[in-house]
Amino acid sequence: MATPGAARTAVRRLALRTLLGLPSPLLRLLSGGGVVYKAGRTLDPRLQFLAAQSRNMPSPTAMSLDEARRASAQGLSALSAKSDPAVTSESIAAPAPDRTIPARAYRPARQDPTAPLLVYAHMGGGVIGDLETADAFCAMLAATARCPVLSVDYRLAPEHRFPSGLEDVLAAYRWGRDNAALFGAPAGKAAIGGDSMGGTFAAVICQILRRAGEPQPAVQLLIYPCVDISGETPSMVLHADAFVLNRPLMDWFMGQYIDPGADPADTRLSPLREPDLAGLAPAIVVVAGFDPLIDQGESYALALRDAGGRVTYRAYDSLTHGFTAFTGAIPAAADACREIAALVRDALNEPLA
């Protein structure tokens, strides 16, 4: 029998998805009318409706940390799809020198035994989010790319500030790479990926591995990453009040994530500041059109390409930051995620470099 909390969540999910199923003109009317059009891009009407609704709700920056985490989890639960039934998952404890790192392993029914393990880190500014945040998307990646996926439940700030979360994902990547046979994948080889802060981690880890003389991942999947925490780009101004991610929320995340004396030019925080980007893993770089970070993702893709790297770049102009978690309620987000998963499949089957 469902608990009262689960029943309320189900009712909220049904009500929201019913509203989001209304015709686009009506959704825009309910959002205040008109079309949201910026820099040659038109915001998806369902996201426009959600953005309008969010203006009547308290910002995470005005909540306690626990409240912000609960609100995020509840909101994403209403928007995310169910995990693909053709993919099985199990809890894993990845060993690290002084701790174990919780993780979740996904195995598709039709796994390709030649496909490497993909280690994935969820979004959340290093402060919020968990394994559920990326559950549906990780299952989609596993099913489409026919590879096992290891989703990492890294430590969060401010309880564990930078570089704790990064160190967890790096340790989980190394363990997963070296023990990939446990998941039916070739040992000694893995891919790395993530969205938002998880994408930042993936970019940074490729640089760390190169400096350590270790092999590069089979591919790096960077979905709307922040690659320069002190960057002031036009999109930071244009989308300063965007939904889901806005400038005050970014500042709040960084205030929780890093110590006041941290150097913003540290390449573990700002991988775009690395002067030499040669020799890094083939990259799939994905951005959203209505996101303060769109310029950063584009700049990193161009910098990787200028350094001789192989890069596939995709901009989903009608979507917002966080769309990998919207696959159950925003058809355009589901379409984009399916395409991203197919890009990963193609990159793993025929490496970009």
C-alpha positions in Angstrom: 0.0 0.0 0.0 1.3 3.4 -0.9 2.3 5.7 1.9 0.4 9.1 2.3 3.5 10.9 1.1 3.8 8.7 -2.0 0.1 9.2 -2.7 0.5 13.0 -2.5 3.5 12.8 -4.8 1.5 10.8 -7.3 -1.4 13.2 -7.2 1.0 16.2 -7.7 2.7 14.4 -10.6 -0.7 13.6 -12.3 -2.0 17.2 -11.9 1.2 18.7 -13.2 1.5 16.4 -16.2 -2.2 17.0 -17.0 -1.5 20.8 -17.1 1.6 20.3 -19.2 -0.5 18.4 -21.7 -2.6 21.4 -22.5 -2.2 23.0 -26.0 0.8 25.3 -26.3 -1.2 28.5 -26.9 -3.2 27.8 -23.7 0.0 27.1 -21.7 1.5 30.4 -22.9 -1.7 32.2 -21.9 -1.6 30.6 -18.5 2.1 31.8 -18.3 1.1 35.4 -18.8 0.8 35.3 -22.6 3.2 35.8 -25.4 6.3 33.8 -26.5 9.5 33.9 -24.6 12.1 34.6 -27.3 15.8 35.4 -26.6 18.9 35.4 -28.7 17.0 33.8 -31.6 15.7 31.0 -29.4 12.1 30.2 -28.3 11.4 28.7 -25.0 9.4 25.5 -25.0 5.8 26.4 -23.8 5.8 23.7 -21.1 9.0 25.1 -19.7 7.6 28.6 -20.0 4.6 27.5 -17.9 6.9 25.9 -15.3 9.0 29.1 -15.2 5.9 31.2 -14.6 4.8 28.9 -11.8 8.2 29.0 -10.2 7.9 32.7 -9.7 5.2 32.1 -7.1 7.4 29.7 -5.1 10.2 30.3 -2.7 13.7 30.1 -4.2 16.1 27.5 -2.7 18.3 30.5 -1.7 15.6 31.4 0.8 15.3 27.9 2.2 17.3 25.9 4.7 19.6 23.4 3.1 17.3 20.5 4.1 14.3 22.3 2.7 16.1 23.1 -0.6 17.0 19.4 -1.0 13.5 18.2 -0.3 12.0 20.8 -2.6 14.3 19.8 -5.4 13.7 16.1 -5.0 9.9 16.6 -5.0 10.0 18.9 -8.0 12.2 16.6 -10.1 10.1 13.5 -9.1 7.1 15.2 -10.7 9.0 15.8 -13.9 11.2 12.7 -14.4 10.3 9.6 -16.3 10.1 6.1 -14.8 13.3 4.1 -15.2 13.4 1.9 -18.3 12.1 -1.6 -17.3 14.6 -3.2 -19.7 17.4 -1.9 -17.5 18.2 -3.5 -14.1 19.9 -1.5 -11.3 21.6 -2.4 -8.1 23.2 -0.5 -5.2 27.0 -0.6 -5.2 29.6 0.5 -2.7 32.7 1.7 -4.6 35.8 1.4 -2.4 38.0 4.4 -1.8 41.2 4.7 0.4 39.4 6.0 3.5 35.7 5.4 2.7 33.2 3.7 0.5 31.2 5.7 -2.1 27.6 4.8 -2.7 26.6 4.3 -6.3 24.0 2.6 -8.5 24.9 0.3 -11.3 22.6 0.0 -14.4 22.7 -3.0 -16.8 20.7 -3.1 -20.0 19.0 -6.3 -21.0 20.8 -6.2 -24.4 24.2 -5.1 -23.2 27.0 -4.9 -25.7 29.9 -6.8 -24.1 32.4 -4.6 -26.0 30.9 -1.3 -24.7 32.8 0.3 -21.8 31.4 1.2 -18.5 30.1 4.8 -18.3 30.6 6.5 -14.9 28.1 9.3 -14.4 27.7 12.2 -11.9 24.4 14.0 -11.3 23.6 17.7 -11.3 22.9 19.9 -8.3 25.7 22.5 -8.0 27.6 20.1 -5.7 25.0 20.9 -3.0 21.7 19.1 -3.9 20.8 16.0 -5.9 21.3 12.3 -5.5 21.1 9.0 -7.3 17.3 9.6 -8.0 18.1 12.9 -9.7 19.8 11.0 -12.6 17.9 7.7 -12.4 15.8 7.9 -15.5 18.5 9.4 -17.6 21.1 6.8 -16.5 18.7 4.0 -17.4 18.1 5.7 -20.8 21.8 5.9 -21.4 22.3 2.2 -20.5 19.4 1.1 -22.7 20.3 3.1 -25.7 24.1 2.9 -25.6 23.8 -0.8 -24.5 26.5 -0.1 -21.9 26.6 -0.4 -18.1 26.3 2.8 -16.2 27.7 3.6 -12.8 25.9 6.6 -11.2 27.9 8.1 -8.3 26.3 9.4 -5.1 29.2 11.8 -4.3 29.5 13.8 -1.1 27.7 17.2 -1.1 28.6 20.6 0.2 28.5 22.4 2.6 29.0 19.3 4.8 31.8 18.3 2.4 33.1 21.2 0.5 35.3 21.2 -2.7 37.1 19.0 -3.6 35.2 16.2 -1.8 32.6 15.5 -4.4 35.2 15.7 -7.2 37.4 13.3 -5.3 34.5 10.8 -4.9 33.7 10.8 -8.6 37.4 10.4 -9.5 37.8 7.5 -7.1 34.6 5.9 -8.4 35.8 6.3 -12.0 39.2 4.7 -11.3 37.6 1.8 -9.4 34.9 1.3 -12.1 37.5 1.5 -14.9 39.7 -1.1 -13.2 36.8 -3.4 -12.2 34.5 -2.9 -15.2 34.4 -6.7 -15.7 32.1 -6.8 -12.7 29.5 -5.1 -14.9 30.1 -7.1 -18.0 32.3 -4.5 -19.6 36.0 -4.6 -20.8 38.3 -4.0 -17.8 40.7 -1.1 -17.9 38.5 1.1 -19.9 35.6 3.4 -19.1 33.8 6.6 -20.1 33.0 9.6 -17.9 29.9 11.9 -18.0 27.6 14.1 -16.0 25.3 17.0 -16.2 25.8 20.5 -14.6 28.2 20.0 -11.7 28.5 16.4 -12.8 29.6 17.6 -16.3 32.2 19.9 -14.6 33.5 16.9 -12.7 33.8 14.9 -15.9 35.8 17.6 -17.7 38.1 18.1 -14.7 38.7 14.4 -14.3 39.9 14.1 -17.9 42.5 16.8 -17.1 43.5 15.1 -13.9 44.0 11.8 -15.6 46.1 13.4 -18.3 48.4 15.0 -15.7 48.7 11.7 -13.9 49.7 9.9 -17.1 46.7 7.7 -17.0 44.7 6.7 -20.1 41.9 9.0 -21.1 38.3 7.9 -20.9 36.7 6.4 -24.0 34.5 9.6 -24.2 33.6 12.5 -21.9 29.9 13.5 -21.9 29.6 17.1 -20.7 25.9 18.2 -20.4 25.5 22.0 -19.6 28.8 22.1 -17.5 30.1 25.1 -15.6 33.7 25.3 -16.8 34.7 28.8 -15.4 33.2 29.7 -12.0 34.3 33.3 -12.4 33.3 33.6 -16.0 31.2 36.6 -17.1 29.7 35.8 -20.4 26.8 37.4 -22.3 24.5 34.4 -21.5 25.2 35.0 -17.8 23.5 38.4 -18.2 20.8 37.4 -20.7 19.6 34.4 -18.6 20.4 35.8 -15.2 16.8 35.2 -14.1 16.3 32.0 -16.0 14.4 28.9 -14.9 15.8 26.5 -13.5 19.2 27.9 -13.0 19.6 31.6 -12.4 22.4 33.9 -11.2 21.4 34.1 -7.6 21.1 30.3 -7.4 24.5 29.9 -9.0 26.0 32.2 -6.4 24.2 30.3 -3.6 25.6 27.0 -4.9 29.2 28.4 -5.0 28.8 29.9 -1.6 28.0 26.4 -0.2 30.5 24.5 -2.4 33.8 26.4 -2.1 35.6 28.0 0.8 35.8 31.9 0.7 39.5 31.8 -0.1 39.3 29.3 -3.0 41.0 30.4 -6.2 38.4 30.6 -9.0 41.2 30.0 -11.5 41.9 26.5 -10.0 41.4 24.3 -13.0 39.6 21.8 -10.7 36.9 24.5 -10.4 37.3 26.2 -13.8 38.6 23.6 -16.4 38.3 26.2 -19.1 41.3 28.0 -17.5 43.5 25.0 -18.3 45.9 26.5 -20.9 46.6 23.1 -22.7 43.6 21.1 -23.6 45.4 18.8 -26.0 45.2 15.0 -25.7 41.9 14.9 -23.8 39.1 12.3 -24.4 36.7 12.7 -27.3 33.9 14.9 -26.1 30.2 15.2 -26.4 29.3 18.7 -25.2 25.6 19.6 -24.7 24.0 22.9 -23.9 20.5 24.3 -23.3 19.3 27.5 -25.0 17.8 29.1 -21.9 20.7 28.6 -19.5 23.3 31.1 -18.1 25.9 28.4 -18.8 25.3 28.1 -22.6 28.3 30.3 -23.5 30.6 28.3 -21.2 29.6 25.0 -22.8 30.1 26.4 -26.3 33.5 27.9 -25.3 34.8 24.7 -23.9 33.7 22.7 -27.0 35.5 25.2 -29.2 38.6 25.2 -27.0 38.7 21.4 -27.1 38.4 21.5 -30.9 41.0 24.2 -31.2 43.4 22.0 -29.2 42.9 19.2 -31.7 40.2 17.2 -29.9 37.3 15.5 -31.4 34.1 17.1 -30.3 30.4 16.6 -31.0 28.4 19.7 -29.9 24.6 19.9 -29.5 22.6 23.0 -28.5 19.0 22.3 -27.6 17.6 25.8 -28.1 14.2 25.5 -26.6 15.3 23.8 -23.3 16.5 25.0 -20.0 19.3 23.8 -17.6 18.4 20.6 -15.9 16.4 19.1 -18.8 17.9 15.6 -18.3 15.6 15.3 -15.3 12.4 16.4 -17.2 12.0 13.4 -19.5 8.6 12.4 -18.0 6.9 15.7 -18.6 8.6 17.7 -21.3 8.6 15.8 -24.7 11.3 18.0 -26.1 13.6 17.1 -23.2 12.9 13.4 -23.7 13.7 13.7 -27.4 16.9 15.5 -26.6 18.0 12.9 -24.0 17.3 10.1 -26.4 19.5 11.8 -29.0 22.3 12.3 -26.4 22.1 8.7 -25.5 22.4 7.8 -29.2 25.4 10.0 -29.5 27.0 8.2 -26.6 26.2 4.8 -28.3 27.8 6.0 -31.5 30.9 7.3 -29.7 31.4 4.1 -27.8 30.9 1.9 -30.9 33.1 4.1 -33.1 35.3 6.2 -30.9 35.6 9.8 -32.0 39.4 9.7 -31.8 
